[in-house]
Amino acid sequence: MDRQEKIKIAITAGIASVILLILVLFLALSGKKNDDGEKLEENIAKYSSQEDNGSGENSVITSSEERSSESDLQSAEDSGSTGSSVLTFSEQKNQVKGNGTVSGNSFYATSAASLKNVYRGIKYETPVQLQDMYTYWSDGNMDAVRDLAHLERYEAMSLSLSGTSDYYYYGERNQEGLPEGMGLAVYANDQYYFGNWSGGVRSGDGTWVSFYPDYNSYVVTEHLYSGQWANDLPEGKGQEHYDYNYEYMNSEDIYLQNAIGGFSGGKYNGDMYIILVDKDGNTTEWIGSCNAGAFDQVSYAALDDKGKIPVLSERENSENHIYMTKDGALNNGVRSLLSGGKESK
């Protein structure tokens, strides 16, 4: 064998070795990514009751949440560029405390949408409009539902209920004529509910959405709760979700994207799985527990130097916490939800 043939054999063997090494690394990294995704899916499933728990087909997640949950899963799987968690705490200049924990007063304080009285002369037909929306909602076409909710005649319909907790209704009824079974209702402040009713109140599985009109510069663009209800309020297992306009967000506030777990009288109750989002669209996952809206202090963490309470621990790093004031740790739940009203004819 001459020298040139030996060189060719050596080069061929080297190339084969490199290809084999690349293949091994690819398989290893792919396996790790899939494992991480499976763990996150299991964690979400545990809290959002997507497993068979006897709550019926209309469980916690509806079409709008499915889209956001898929985004959360993808963000978590793609988080390799920023370390074990998606949010790089060093980028949160005004929130960084010590070892990377976040300190604030509470979650960003949302208020109900404010519809302006700009609809003089706009005609609306409540039964027809609610029937149209009912059809799309029952088909799971939430894009069409959103489009309708932002039309002038739909906002005018909601505006007519301003200052009350009353609602217009379309759907099934009992022998007394009260909402019973599946139905759709519109409230003031561009709020809607689609789901189960009993004796004239929301009861069973259902979804509530607060839409925010396009003509206002709100940080919040949509606020949603989907899950179990009783006595006209979230009760049982469910999920709260926020969508934001990132242009209006800042680095000081703590923005809630998802709160998944138990609810009682509209308040968080029991184990909670929390997803936060920052102004760049990055998310982090946290766990904690609540008692009728009051966050419990993390058992192994002390108050900070300003007396704020550690209420949440990061899922991927239990040494990181979110601290809130004593007042901020109270009364956490689905804000701005109208309840207790009667049907308006």
GUDO-939997 format. One record per residue (C-alpha): residue in three letters; x negated, y negated, z negated. Coordinates in nm, 2 decimals. Example, Ala and Ser with C-alpha at 12.3 -4.5 7.8 and 13.67 -1.06 7.14 Angstrom:
<sezas>
> residu  x  y  z
> ALA  -1.23  0.45  -0.78
> SER  -1.37  0.11  -0.71
</sezas>
This chain:
<sezas>
> residu  x  y  z
> MET  0.00  0.00  0.00
> ASP  -0.16  -0.33  0.11
> ARG  -0.16  -0.65  -0.09
> GLN  0.13  -0.82  0.10
> GLU  0.36  -0.52  0.04
> LYS  0.28  -0.54  -0.33
> ILE  0.36  -0.91  -0.34
> LYS  0.70  -0.84  -0.16
> ILE  0.79  -0.57  -0.41
> ALA  0.70  -0.79  -0.71
> ILE  0.91  -1.08  -0.58
> THR  1.20  -0.85  -0.51
> ALA  1.18  -0.71  -0.86
> GLY  1.16  -1.06  -1.01
> ILE  1.47  -1.17  -0.83
> ALA  1.67  -0.86  -0.93
> SER  1.57  -0.93  -1.30
> VAL  1.69  -1.29  -1.28
> ILE  2.02  -1.19  -1.13
> LEU  2.07  -0.92  -1.40
> LEU  1.99  -1.17  -1.68
> ILE  2.24  -1.43  -1.53
> LEU  2.51  -1.15  -1.52
> VAL  2.45  -1.05  -1.88
> LEU  2.47  -1.42  -2.00
> PHE  2.79  -1.48  -1.80
> LEU  2.96  -1.18  -1.95
> ALA  2.86  -1.27  -2.30
> LEU  2.97  -1.63  -2.27
> SER  3.30  -1.53  -2.10
> GLY  3.37  -1.29  -2.38
> LYS  3.31  -1.55  -2.65
> LYS  3.54  -1.80  -2.47
> ASN  3.82  -1.55  -2.45
> ASP  3.78  -1.45  -2.82
> ASP  3.81  -1.82  -2.92
> GLY  4.12  -1.87  -2.71
> GLU  4.28  -1.56  -2.85
> LYS  4.21  -1.67  -3.21
> LEU  4.37  -2.01  -3.14
> GLU  4.67  -1.86  -2.97
> GLU  4.72  -1.63  -3.28
> ASN  4.70  -1.93  -3.51
> ILE  4.95  -2.13  -3.32
> ALA  5.19  -1.83  -3.29
> LYS  5.17  -1.78  -3.66
> TYR  5.30  -2.13  -3.75
> SER  5.53  -2.20  -3.45
> SER  5.73  -1.88  -3.50
> GLN  5.69  -1.76  -3.14
> GLU  5.67  -1.41  -3.28
> ASP  5.99  -1.22  -3.33
> ASN  6.12  -1.36  -3.65
> GLY  6.50  -1.33  -3.60
> SER  6.54  -1.70  -3.52
> GLY  6.69  -1.63  -3.18
> GLU  6.57  -1.70  -2.83
> ASN  6.57  -2.08  -2.87
> SER  6.28  -2.08  -3.12
> VAL  6.04  -2.36  -3.19
> ILE  5.87  -2.43  -2.85
> THR  6.07  -2.57  -2.56
> SER  5.95  -2.66  -2.22
> SER  5.81  -2.99  -2.32
> GLU  5.61  -2.84  -2.60
> GLU  5.50  -2.55  -2.39
> ARG  5.32  -2.79  -2.17
> SER  5.15  -2.97  -2.46
> SER  5.06  -2.65  -2.64
> GLU  4.90  -2.52  -2.32
> SER  4.70  -2.85  -2.31
> ASP  4.59  -2.80  -2.67
> LEU  4.47  -2.45  -2.59
> GLN  4.28  -2.56  -2.29
> SER  4.12  -2.85  -2.48
> ALA  4.01  -2.61  -2.75
> GLU  3.87  -2.36  -2.50
> ASP  3.68  -2.64  -2.32
> SER  3.54  -2.79  -2.64
> GLY  3.19  -2.65  -2.59
> SER  3.06  -2.99  -2.48
> THR  3.12  -3.14  -2.82
> GLY  3.04  -2.86  -3.05
> SER  3.28  -2.63  -3.25
> SER  3.56  -2.88  -3.26
> VAL  3.69  -3.11  -2.99
> LEU  3.66  -3.44  -3.17
> THR  3.32  -3.58  -3.22
> PHE  3.35  -3.75  -3.56
> SER  3.05  -3.98  -3.51
> GLU  3.26  -4.15  -3.23
> GLN  3.53  -4.24  -3.48
> LYS  3.33  -4.53  -3.62
> ASN  3.58  -4.66  -3.87
> GLN  3.69  -4.32  -3.99
> VAL  3.36  -4.15  -4.07
> LYS  3.30  -4.08  -4.44
> GLY  3.01  -3.89  -4.56
> ASN  3.00  -3.54  -4.41
> GLY  3.24  -3.63  -4.12
> THR  3.57  -3.64  -4.30
> VAL  3.85  -3.88  -4.19
> SER  3.98  -4.13  -4.44
> GLY  4.31  -4.32  -4.38
> ASN  4.62  -4.44  -4.55
> SER  4.85  -4.19  -4.37
> PHE  4.94  -4.08  -4.02
> TYR  5.01  -4.36  -3.78
> ALA  5.34  -4.51  -3.89
> THR  5.59  -4.48  -3.61
> SER  5.92  -4.67  -3.58
> ALA  6.23  -4.60  -3.37
> ALA  6.25  -4.72  -3.01
> SER  6.40  -5.07  -2.97
> LEU  6.63  -5.10  -2.67
> LYS  6.66  -5.46  -2.55
> ASN  7.00  -5.61  -2.47
> VAL  6.92  -5.65  -2.10
> TYR  7.20  -5.43  -1.97
> ARG  7.49  -5.68  -1.94
> GLY  7.71  -5.57  -1.66
> ILE  7.55  -5.22  -1.63
> LYS  7.83  -4.97  -1.61
> TYR  7.79  -4.62  -1.76
> GLU  8.01  -4.32  -1.78
> THR  7.93  -4.13  -2.09
> PRO  8.10  -3.79  -2.02
> VAL  7.95  -3.77  -1.66
> GLN  7.61  -3.88  -1.77
> LEU  7.59  -3.63  -2.06
> GLN  7.72  -3.35  -1.84
> ASP  7.44  -3.42  -1.59
> MET  7.17  -3.42  -1.86
> TYR  7.32  -3.11  -2.02
> THR  7.28  -2.92  -1.69
> TYR  6.92  -3.01  -1.65
> TRP  6.84  -2.95  -2.02
> SER  7.00  -2.61  -2.03
> ASP  6.80  -2.52  -1.72
> GLY  6.48  -2.62  -1.90
> ASN  6.41  -2.91  -1.65
> MET  6.27  -3.16  -1.90
> ASP  6.11  -3.37  -1.63
> ALA  6.46  -3.44  -1.50
> VAL  6.59  -3.51  -1.85
> ARG  6.32  -3.77  -1.90
> ASP  6.39  -3.93  -1.57
> LEU  6.76  -3.96  -1.67
> ALA  6.69  -4.09  -2.02
> HIS  6.49  -4.38  -1.87
> LEU  6.76  -4.49  -1.62
> GLU  6.93  -4.82  -1.71
> ARG  7.28  -4.66  -1.74
> TYR  7.15  -4.41  -1.99
> GLU  6.97  -4.67  -2.20
> ALA  7.28  -4.89  -2.18
> MET  7.49  -4.59  -2.31
> SER  7.25  -4.55  -2.60
> LEU  7.24  -4.92  -2.67
> SER  7.61  -4.92  -2.72
> LEU  7.56  -4.72  -3.04
> SER  7.30  -4.96  -3.19
> GLY  7.32  -5.01  -3.56
> THR  7.49  -4.68  -3.63
> SER  7.40  -4.32  -3.68
> ASP  7.70  -4.21  -3.46
> TYR  7.67  -4.02  -3.13
> TYR  7.84  -3.94  -2.81
> TYR  7.88  -3.56  -2.75
> TYR  7.92  -3.32  -2.46
> GLY  7.95  -2.94  -2.52
> GLU  8.13  -2.67  -2.70
> ARG  8.39  -2.73  -2.99
> ASN  8.57  -2.54  -3.26
> GLN  8.95  -2.52  -3.31
> GLU  8.94  -2.85  -3.50
> GLY  8.77  -3.02  -3.21
> LEU  8.44  -3.06  -3.38
> PRO  8.11  -2.99  -3.21
> GLU  8.04  -2.62  -3.25
> GLY  7.81  -2.40  -3.04
> MET  7.58  -2.55  -2.78
> GLY  7.60  -2.92  -2.72
> LEU  7.42  -3.24  -2.62
> ALA  7.44  -3.57  -2.81
> VAL  7.30  -3.92  -2.75
> TYR  7.23  -4.16  -3.04
> ALA  7.11  -4.51  -3.07
> ASN  6.75  -4.59  -3.01
> ASP  6.73  -4.36  -2.70
> GLN  6.76  -4.05  -2.92
> TYR  6.90  -3.72  -2.79
> TYR  6.97  -3.37  -2.93
> PHE  7.03  -3.05  -2.74
> GLY  7.10  -2.73  -2.92
> ASN  7.33  -2.56  -3.17
> TRP  7.60  -2.73  -3.38
> SER  7.83  -2.61  -3.66
> GLY  8.13  -2.81  -3.80
> GLY  8.02  -3.13  -3.63
> VAL  7.66  -3.13  -3.74
> ARG  7.33  -3.00  -3.59
> SER  7.28  -2.65  -3.72
> GLY  7.08  -2.36  -3.58
> ASP  6.81  -2.40  -3.31
> GLY  6.77  -2.72  -3.13
> THR  6.55  -3.00  -2.99
> TRP  6.56  -3.37  -3.08
> VAL  6.38  -3.62  -2.86
> SER  6.33  -3.99  -2.91
> PHE  6.24  -4.16  -2.58
> TYR  6.07  -4.50  -2.57
> PRO  6.17  -4.74  -2.29
> ASP  5.91  -4.82  -2.03
> TYR  5.95  -5.20  -2.05
> ASN  5.80  -5.21  -2.40
> SER  5.43  -5.17  -2.49
> TYR  5.47  -4.89  -2.74
> VAL  5.19  -4.67  -2.86
> VAL  5.44  -4.38  -2.88
> THR  5.60  -4.28  -2.55
> GLU  5.79  -3.98  -2.68
> HIS  5.86  -3.82  -3.02
> LEU  6.01  -3.47  -3.04
> TYR  6.11  -3.21  -3.29
> SER  6.21  -2.85  -3.18
> GLY  6.31  -2.57  -3.42
> GLN  6.56  -2.49  -3.68
> TRP  6.83  -2.72  -3.82
> ALA  7.08  -2.73  -4.11
> ASN  7.31  -3.01  -4.23
> ASP  7.21  -3.24  -3.94
> LEU  6.83  -3.23  -4.03
> PRO  6.53  -3.01  -3.95
> GLU  6.54  -2.71  -4.18
> GLY  6.33  -2.40  -4.15
> LYS  6.05  -2.34  -3.90
> GLY  5.98  -2.59  -3.63
> GLN  5.73  -2.82  -3.45
> GLU  5.71  -3.20  -3.43
> HIS  5.53  -3.35  -3.13
> TYR  5.41  -3.70  -3.03
> ASP  5.30  -3.83  -2.69
> TYR  5.11  -4.16  -2.68
> ASN  5.00  -4.43  -2.45
> TYR  4.62  -4.40  -2.50
> GLU  4.56  -4.77  -2.39
> TYR  4.73  -4.89  -2.70
> MET  4.56  -4.66  -2.95
> ASN  4.27  -4.76  -3.18
> SER  3.99  -4.59  -3.37
> GLU  4.13  -4.68  -3.71
> ASP  4.46  -4.50  -3.73
> ILE  4.52  -4.12  -3.76
> TYR  4.74  -4.01  -3.47
> LEU  4.95  -3.70  -3.52
> GLN  5.01  -3.49  -3.20
> ASN  5.17  -3.17  -3.35
> ALA  5.29  -3.06  -3.69
> ILE  5.38  -2.70  -3.68
> GLY  5.52  -2.51  -3.98
> GLY  5.81  -2.54  -4.23
> PHE  6.06  -2.82  -4.27
> SER  6.32  -2.90  -4.54
> GLY  6.56  -3.19  -4.51
> GLY  6.35  -3.33  -4.23
> LYS  6.03  -3.32  -4.44
> TYR  5.72  -3.10  -4.40
> ASN  5.75  -2.80  -4.64
> GLY  5.51  -2.51  -4.69
> ASP  5.20  -2.43  -4.48
> MET  5.14  -2.67  -4.20
> TYR  4.92  -2.65  -3.89
> ILE  4.83  -3.01  -3.78
> ILE  4.68  -3.12  -3.45
> LEU  4.55  -3.48  -3.43
> VAL  4.46  -3.67  -3.12
> ASP  4.23  -3.97  -3.07
> LYS  4.24  -4.26  -2.82
> ASP  4.02  -4.06  -2.57
> GLY  4.27  -3.77  -2.57
> ASN  4.04  -3.54  -2.78
> THR  4.22  -3.31  -3.04
> THR  4.12  -3.15  -3.37
> GLU  4.31  -2.89  -3.57
> TRP  4.38  -2.90  -3.94
> ILE  4.56  -2.70  -4.21
> GLY  4.73  -2.79  -4.53
> SER  5.04  -2.75  -4.73
> CYS  5.34  -2.97  -4.83
> ASN  5.61  -2.97  -5.08
> ALA  5.92  -3.15  -4.96
> GLY  5.70  -3.40  -4.76
> ALA  5.43  -3.44  -5.02
> PHE  5.09  -3.30  -4.92
> ASP  4.92  -3.09  -5.18
> GLN  4.56  -3.18  -5.27
> VAL  4.30  -2.94  -5.12
> SER  4.22  -2.72  -5.42
> TYR  3.84  -2.71  -5.37
> ALA  3.79  -3.08  -5.29
> ALA  3.79  -3.39  -5.52
> LEU  3.93  -3.74  -5.47
> ASP  3.70  -3.97  -5.27
> ASP  3.54  -4.28  -5.42
> LYS  3.85  -4.49  -5.35
> GLY  4.09  -4.24  -5.51
> LYS  4.22  -4.10  -5.19
> ILE  4.35  -3.75  -5.18
> PRO  4.21  -3.47  -4.96
> VAL  4.52  -3.33  -4.80
> LEU  4.40  -3.14  -4.49
> SER  4.10  -2.92  -4.41
> GLU  3.96  -2.88  -4.06
> ARG  4.04  -2.54  -3.92
> GLU  3.69  -2.48  -3.77
> ASN  3.50  -2.64  -4.07
> SER  3.67  -2.63  -4.41
> GLU  3.42  -2.87  -4.55
> ASN  3.58  -3.15  -4.34
> HIS  3.89  -3.31  -4.49
> ILE  4.15  -3.58  -4.42
> TYR  4.20  -3.82  -4.71
> MET  4.52  -4.02  -4.77
> THR  4.64  -4.26  -5.03
> LYS  4.88  -4.13  -5.29
> ASP  5.16  -4.31  -5.12
> GLY  5.06  -4.20  -4.77
> ALA  5.06  -3.83  -4.89
> LEU  5.43  -3.86  -4.97
> ASN  5.74  -3.85  -4.75
> ASN  5.58  -3.69  -4.45
> GLY  5.82  -3.55  -4.20
> VAL  6.02  -3.64  -3.88
> ARG  6.03  -4.02  -3.89
> SER  6.31  -4.24  -3.74
> LEU  6.55  -3.95  -3.68
> LEU  6.91  -4.07  -3.70
> SER  7.14  -3.84  -3.89
> GLY  7.47  -3.84  -4.09
> GLY  7.68  -4.01  -3.83
> LYS  8.00  -3.91  -3.67
> GLU  8.11  -3.85  -3.31
> SER  8.20  -4.17  -3.13
> LYS  8.49  -4.15  -2.87
</sezas>
